[in-house]
């Protein structure tokens, strides 16, 4: 791999957590696979807080990069060691991934509020029909109307707050709106 090459065709990002037993073997295998593709590449190892010698091994390898892509990969049996992520850790990781790249969890209140508002209108209409026909208990119509309308309004406002939080979230992340890969300059030949 030529580190000084201008264009990198492929970047591989690898999460490392207590992998000292098979890290070098993994790196060698990955390097052979990427070299066989005959493309320029980089491998980025991310140490996820290993307390073993993984960090020292990574310092020996010393790779870093910015761009990334996805490569289809069929994982073979683990050569050594055991799985380090528990179900709870994987659940936290997946929630972080979902909430980091999507505003949907924060905006869910808007959709739920609209749904309950429409449901509230249908329920209000039904309650009035029941009240006119005399098939209700005393106070039932008033209670249903206020509870359903209030729930819809409350969820909708919670969704609006979620929308504002999503805007703040985007600003706090500080991610660029776009990444410039190449710059083409126009030169006037006059």
FIBA-529523 format. One record per atom (N, C-alpha, C): x, y, z; residue in three letters. Coordinates in pm, whole numbers, padded with zeros to 5 digits, always signed. Example, Ala and Ser with C-alpha at 12.3 -4.5 7.8 and 13.67 -1.06 7.14 Angstrom:
+01319-00569+00780ALA/+01230-00450+00780ALA/+01320-00330+00780ALA/+01285-00225+00708SER/+01367-00106+00714SER/+01290+00003+00787SER/
//
This chain:
+00085-00118+00000UNK/+00000+00000+00000UNK/+00088+00123+00000UNK/+00062+00216-00088UNK/+00137+00341-00095UNK/+00063+00447-00014UNK/+00119+00483+00102UNK/+00053+00580+00190UNK/+00049+00717+00125UNK/+00145+00746+00038UNK/+00151+00878-00025UNK/+00065+00889-00149UNK/-00007+00784-00184UNK/-00091+00789-00304UNK/-00201+00891-00285UNK/-00239+00956-00395UNK/-00334+01066-00389UNK/-00477+01018-00368UNK/-00515+00911-00434UNK/-00652+00863-00427UNK/-00657+00726-00360UNK/-00747+00712-00266UNK/-00766+00583-00199UNK/-00897+00525-00249UNK/-00893+00405-00304UNK/-01012+00342-00358UNK/-01100+00279-00250UNK/-01039+00235-00140UNK/-01115+00160-00041UNK/-01059+00187+00098UNK/-01148+00213+00193UNK/-01110+00226+00334UNK/-01188+00122+00413UNK/-01120+00055+00505UNK/-01184-00043+00590UNK/-01171+00005+00734UNK/-01283+00018+00803UNK/-01283+00061+00942UNK/-01313-00061+01029UNK/-01224-00088+01126UNK/-01234-00207+01207UNK/-01245-00167+01353UNK/-01349-00213+01421UNK/-01365-00191+01563UNK/-01286-00297+01639UNK/-01204-00253+01737UNK/-01118-00346+01811UNK/-01154-00338+01959UNK/-01189-00453+02017UNK/-01220-00460+02159UNK/-01168-00592+02214UNK/-01056-00589+02286UNK/-00992-00708+02343UNK/-00963-00813+02235UNK/-00889-00774+02133UNK/-00863-00864+02020UNK/-00715-00895+02003UNK/-00634-00884+02109UNK/-00490-00902+02095UNK/-00451-01039+02039UNK/-00530-01141+02067UNK/-00496-01277+02025UNK/-00501-01297+01874UNK/-00587-01223+01806UNK/-00601-01247+01662UNK/-00590-01120+01578UNK/-00546-01010+01637UNK/-00541-00883+01566UNK/-00440-00884+01452UNK/-00319-00931+01478UNK/-00216-00933+01374UNK/-00255-01029+01262UNK/-00309-01146+01299UNK/-00352-01243+01199UNK/-00465-01183+01113UNK/-00558-01111+01176UNK/-00666-01047+01103UNK/-00611-00942+01006UNK/-00518-00860+01055UNK/-00461-00756+00971UNK/-00389-00815+00850UNK/-00312-00920+00871UNK/-00241-00984+00761UNK/-00338-01043+00659UNK/-00442-01109+00707UNK/-00542-01167+00618UNK/-00616-01060+00539UNK/-00653-00952+00609UNK/-00723-00841+00542UNK/-00633-00776+00439UNK/-00507-00755+00474UNK/-00412-00693+00380UNK/-00395-00778+00254UNK/-00386-00910+00270UNK/-00374-00999+00155UNK/-00497-00991+00066UNK/-00614-00989+00130UNK/-00739-00982+00054UNK/-00750-00851-00023UNK/-00718-00739+00043UNK/-00726-00609-00024UNK/-00619-00595-00132UNK/-00499-00648-00106UNK/-00393-00642-00207UNK/-00432-00721-00332UNK/-00504-00831-00314UNK/-00547-00913-00428UNK/-00647-00838-00516UNK/-00717-00740-00458UNK/-00812-00660-00536UNK/-00741-00559-00627UNK/-00612-00536-00603UNK/-00529-00445-00682UNK/-00588-00304-00685UNK/-00621-00254-00566UNK/-00671-00118-00550UNK/-00590-00051-00438UNK/-00593+00081-00435UNK/-00529+00150-00322UNK/-00628+00146-00206UNK/-00576+00124-00086UNK/-00666+00107+00028UNK/-00601+00160+00154UNK/-00684+00174+00255UNK/-00638+00206+00389UNK/-00722+00128+00488UNK/-00664+00097+00602UNK/-00735+00025+00707UNK/-00732+00113+00830UNK/-00850+00140+00886UNK/-00860+00224+01006UNK/-00907+00136+01121UNK/-00822+00121+01221UNK/-00859+00046+01341UNK/-00909+00145+01446UNK/-01021+00112+01507UNK/-01078+00195+01614UNK/-01074+00114+01742UNK/-00996+00160+01839UNK/-00986+00090+01967UNK/-01106+00129+02052UNK/-01192+00034+02084UNK/-01314+00060+02162UNK/-01291+00041+02311UNK/-01175+00083+02362UNK/-01150+00077+02505UNK/-01094-00054+02554UNK/-01015-00122+02471UNK/-00955-00249+02512UNK/-00860-00228+02629UNK/-00864-00320+02725UNK/-00772-00313+02838UNK/-00659-00414+02823UNK/-00657-00489+02713UNK/-00549-00585+02688UNK/-00441-00515+02605UNK/-00361-00587+02533UNK/-00251-00530+02454UNK/-00293-00489+02313UNK/-00422-00479+02288UNK/-00469-00442+02154UNK/-00415-00305+02112UNK/-00413-00210+02205UNK/-00366-00076+02172UNK/-00219-00076+02131UNK/-00137-00153+02201UNK/+00005-00162+02166UNK/+00023-00224+02028UNK/-00057-00324+01998UNK/-00049-00388+01867UNK/-00091-00289+01759UNK/-00195-00210+01787UNK/-00239-00110+01690UNK/-00131-00005+01667UNK/-00060+00032+01774UNK/+00048+00130+01757UNK/+00158+00074+01668UNK/+00178-00055+01672UNK/+00276-00117+01583UNK/+00229-00113+01437UNK/+00101-00132+01419UNK/+00047-00134+01282UNK/+00037+00009+01227UNK/-00005+00104+01309UNK/-00016+00247+01277UNK/-00081+00276+01142UNK/-00213+00263+01139UNK/-00289+00299+01020UNK/-00399+00396+01061UNK/-00432+00489+00974UNK/-00542+00581+01000UNK/-00597+00631+00867UNK/-00720+00684+00869UNK/-00778+00737+00747UNK/-00908+00810+00771UNK/-00969+00860+00664UNK/-01093+00937+00678UNK/-01208+00877+00599UNK/-01185+00845+00472UNK/-01294+00793+00390UNK/-01323+00648+00423UNK/-01445+00603+00392UNK/-01481+00463+00420UNK/-01577+00411+00316UNK/-01587+00281+00309UNK/-01680+00217+00217UNK/-01717+00081+00275UNK/-01806+00013+00211UNK/-01850-00118+00257UNK/-01797-00226+00163UNK/-01750-00333+00222UNK/-01703-00448+00144UNK/-01781-00569+00193UNK/-01837-00644+00099UNK/-01905-00767+00139UNK/-01802-00863+00194UNK/-01832-00920+00309UNK/-01734-01002+00379UNK/-01806-01117+00448UNK/-01760-01238+00422UNK/-01815-01355+00490UNK/-01718-01389+00603UNK/-01763-01374+00726UNK/-01676-01394+00842UNK/-01651-01542+00866UNK/-01523-01581+00872UNK/-01492-01720+00906UNK/-01506-01742+01056UNK/-01490-01865+01098UNK/-01493-01896+01241UNK/-01385-01816+01312UNK/-01412-01773+01436UNK/-01315-01699+01515UNK/-01193-01787+01538UNK/-01073-01734+01510UNK/-00950-01811+01521UNK/-00908-01830+01666UNK/-00932-01728+01749UNK/-00891-01736+01889UNK/-00980-01644+01972UNK/-00984-01671+02100UNK/-01061-01586+02190UNK/-01209-01612+02181UNK/-01286-01521+02240UNK/-01431-01535+02238UNK/-01495-01400+02212UNK/-01623-01401+02186UNK/-01699-01282+02156UNK/-01693-01187+02275UNK/-01670-01056+02250UNK/-01651-00960+02358UNK/-01776-00874+02385UNK/-01863-00865+02287UNK/-01982-00782+02304UNK/-02098-00866+02356UNK/-02154-00825+02470UNK/-02272-00892+02523UNK/-02395-00841+02448UNK/-02508-00905+02472UNK/-02631-00862+02407UNK/-02664-00717+02444UNK/-02645-00680+02570UNK/-02673-00543+02614UNK/-02581-00442+02546UNK/-02453-00477+02531UNK/-02361-00387+02461UNK/-02399-00371+02315UNK/-02439-00480+02251UNK/-02484-00473+02112UNK/-02611-00390+02099UNK/-02701-00402+02197UNK/-02824-00324+02196UNK/-02792-00175+02209UNK/-02701-00140+02300UNK/-02659+00000+02314UNK/-02594+00052+02187UNK/-02510-00031+02126UNK/-02442+00007+02003UNK/-02543+00031+01890UNK/-02642-00056+01879UNK/-02741-00039+01772UNK/-02827+00084+01797UNK/-02863+00111+01923UNK/-02940+00233+01953UNK/-02859+00357+01920UNK/-02729+00356+01953UNK/-02643+00469+01921UNK/-02635+00490+01770UNK/-02625+00380+01696UNK/-02618+00390+01550UNK/-02747+00447+01492UNK/-02861+00402+01542UNK/-02990+00450+01492UNK/-03010+00597+01527UNK/-02984+00632+01652UNK/-03011+00769+01695UNK/-02906+00867+01645UNK/-02788+00821+01606UNK/-02684+00911+01556UNK/-02709+00954+01412UNK/-02775+00871+01335UNK/-02791+00899+01194UNK/-02936+00921+01151UNK/-03028+00929+01246UNK/-03168+00945+01210UNK/-03238+01037+01309UNK/-03320+01125+01255UNK/-03402+01212+01339UNK/-03535+01147+01374UNK/-03561+01032+01315UNK/-03691+00967+01332UNK/-03729+00942+01478UNK/-03639+00892+01564UNK/-03681+00872+01703UNK/-03725+01000+01772UNK/-03661+01112+01735UNK/-03698+01240+01795UNK/-03828+01294+01736UNK/-03855+01261+01612UNK/-03974+01312+01545UNK/-04095+01222+01559UNK/-04078+01111+01626UNK/-04186+01014+01641UNK/-04309+01075+01707UNK/-04288+01168+01799UNK/-04400+01233+01868UNK/-04493+01307+01774UNK/-04439+01369+01669UNK/-04524+01440+01573UNK/-04621+01342+01506UNK/-04567+01230+01460UNK/-04650+01131+01391UNK/-04753+01070+01486UNK/-04708+01039+01608UNK/-04800+00982+01707UNK/-04906+01085+01745UNK/-04866+01212+01759UNK/-04961+01318+01792UNK/-05066+01336+01684UNK/-05023+01333+01558UNK/-05119+01345+01448UNK/-05213+01225+01445UNK/-05158+01105+01467UNK/-05240+00985+01470UNK/-05345+00994+01580UNK/-05302+01031+01702UNK/-05397+01039+01813UNK/-05495+01155+01796UNK/-05454+01261+01727UNK/-05548+01371+01701UNK/-05658+01325+01606UNK/-05622+01252+01501UNK/-05723+01199+01409UNK/-05812+01098+01482UNK/-05748+01011+01562UNK/-05825+00915+01642UNK/-05918+00987+01738UNK/-05871+01099+01795UNK/-05951+01178+01889UNK/-06074+01236+01819UNK/-06057+01284+01697UNK/-06170+01341+01622UNK/-06274+01232+01595UNK/-06228+01114+01556UNK/-06320+01002+01532UNK/-06391+00965+01662UNK/-06316+00960+01772UNK/-06373+00925+01902UNK/-06471+01031+01951UNK/-06441+01158+01924UNK/-06533+01266+01961UNK/-06664+01251+01884UNK/-06654+01225+01754UNK/-06773+01206+01673UNK/-06855+01087+01725UNK/-06788+00975+01754UNK/-06855+00858+01807UNK/-06921+00888+01943UNK/-06851+00961+02029UNK/-06905+00994+02161UNK/-07028+01083+02152UNK/-07025+01178+02057UNK/-07143+01263+02038UNK/-07263+01183+01990UNK/-07238+01089+01899UNK/-07346+01002+01850UNK/-07403+00921+01967UNK/-07314+00866+02049UNK/-07358+00790+02167UNK/-07434+00879+02266UNK/-07393+01004+02282UNK/-07457+01098+02374UNK/-07597+01135+02324UNK/-07606+01157+02191UNK/-07737+01193+02132UNK/-07835+01078+02145UNK/-07788+00957+02125UNK/-07876+00840+02135UNK/-07902+00800+02280UNK/-07829+00859+02375UNK/-07850+00831+02516UNK/-07788+00703+02565UNK/-07688+00652+02497UNK/-07623+00526+02534UNK/-07491+00547+02610UNK/-07481+00650+02690UNK/-07356+00676+02763UNK/-07382+00685+02913UNK/-07273+00673+02987UNK/-07278+00698+03131UNK/-07258+00847+03154UNK/-07307+00902+03266UNK/-07287+01045+03293UNK/-07138+01079+03300UNK/-07097+01182+03227UNK/-06959+01229+03227UNK/-06868+01157+03130UNK/-06917+01050+03069UNK/-06834+00969+02978UNK/-06791+01052+02857UNK/-06885+01119+02792UNK/-06855+01195+02671UNK/-06753+01304+02698UNK/-06773+01380+02804UNK/-06681+01488+02837UNK/-06541+01433+02866UNK/-06536+01326+02943UNK/-06407+01267+02979UNK/-06333+01216+02856UNK/-06400+01145+02768UNK/-06338+01090+02648UNK/-06290+01202+02556UNK/-06372+01306+02538UNK/-06333+01416+02450UNK/-06207+01485+02501UNK/-06206+01520+02629UNK/-06091+01592+02684UNK/-05965+01504+02688UNK/-05980+01379+02726UNK/-05862+01292+02735UNK/-05801+01265+02598UNK/-05882+01234+02500UNK/-05827+01202+02368UNK/-05771+01326+02300UNK/-05840+01438+02312UNK/-05789+01562+02251UNK/-05660+01605+02318UNK/-05656+01597+02451UNK/-05537+01637+02524UNK/-05419+01546+02492UNK/-05442+01416+02478UNK/-05334+01322+02444UNK/-05277+01353+02306UNK/-05362+01382+02210UNK/-05315+01415+02075UNK/-05234+01543+02073UNK/-05285+01646+02142UNK/-05213+01774+02147UNK/-05080+01758+02219UNK/-05081+01685+02329UNK/-04959+01666+02408UNK/-04851+01591+02328UNK/-04890+01485+02259UNK/-04794+01412+02178UNK/-04743+01495+02061UNK/-04829+01574+02001UNK/-04788+01659+01890UNK/-04686+01762+01937UNK/-04710+01824+02051UNK/-04615+01923+02105UNK/-04483+01855+02142UNK/-04491+01735+02196UNK/-04368+01659+02226UNK/-04291+01633+02097UNK/-04360+01604+01989UNK/-04295+01584+01860UNK/-04230+01711+01808UNK/-04295+01825+01827UNK/-04234+01952+01786UNK/-04106+01980+01866UNK/-04110+01951+01995UNK/-03990+01965+02076UNK/-03881+01871+02025UNK/-03920+01749+01988UNK/-03825+01655+01929UNK/-03765+01708+01801UNK/-03845+01778+01720UNK/-03794+01837+01595UNK/-03689+01944+01626UNK/-03716+02029+01723UNK/-03618+02130+01762UNK/-03491+02064+01818UNK/-03507+01960+01895UNK/-03391+01888+01949UNK/-03308+01829+01835UNK/-03375+01782+01729UNK/-03301+01725+01617UNK/-03218+01831+01546UNK/-03269+01955+01538UNK/-03190+02064+01480UNK/-03069+02095+01567UNK/-03089+02101+01697UNK/-02978+02125+01789UNK/-02877+02010+01780UNK/-02927+01888+01769UNK/-02843+01769+01758UNK/-02752+01779+01636UNK/-02808+01822+01521UNK/-02728+01837+01400UNK/-02618+01941+01418UNK/-02650+02051+01485UNK/-02551+02155+01507UNK/-02442+02110+01603UNK/-02479+02038+01706UNK/-02382+01993+01806UNK/-02285+01891+01747UNK/-02335+01803+01657UNK/-02248+01705+01594UNK/-02140+01774+01512UNK/-02171+01888+01456UNK/-02072+01963+01378UNK/-02024+01892+01253UNK/-02103+01801+01200UNK/-02063+01730+01078UNK/-02079+01823+00958UNK/-01987+01815+00864UNK/-02003+01899+00744UNK/-02123+01852+00662UNK/-02184+01945+00591UNK/-02299+01909+00508UNK/-02254+01824+00391UNK/-02129+01843+00348UNK/-02075+01764+00239UNK/-01924+01759+00255UNK/-01860+01663+00189UNK/-01715+01648+00191UNK/-01667+01663+00048UNK/-01574+01753+00027UNK/-01521+01778-00106UNK/-01415+01673-00136UNK/-01439+01595-00241UNK/-01345+01491-00280UNK/-01240+01547-00376UNK/-01284+01624-00474UNK/-01192+01683-00570UNK/-01237+01825-00600UNK/-01140+01911-00632UNK/-01170+02050-00667UNK/-01122+02073-00810UNK/-01209+02125-00894UNK/-01176+02160-01031UNK/-01178+02311-01042UNK/-01071+02367-01091UNK/-01061+02513-01103UNK/-01068+02553-01250UNK/-01140+02660-01274UNK/-01149+02716-01409UNK/-01039+02819-01425UNK/-00958+02805-01529UNK/-00852+02901-01553UNK/-00886+02979-01681UNK/-00890+03108-01667UNK/-00919+03196-01780UNK/-00791+03212-01863UNK/-00796+03181-01992UNK/-00678+03185-02079UNK/-00662+03317-02151UNK/-00719+03423-02103UNK/-00709+03552-02171UNK/-00576+03615-02150UNK/
//
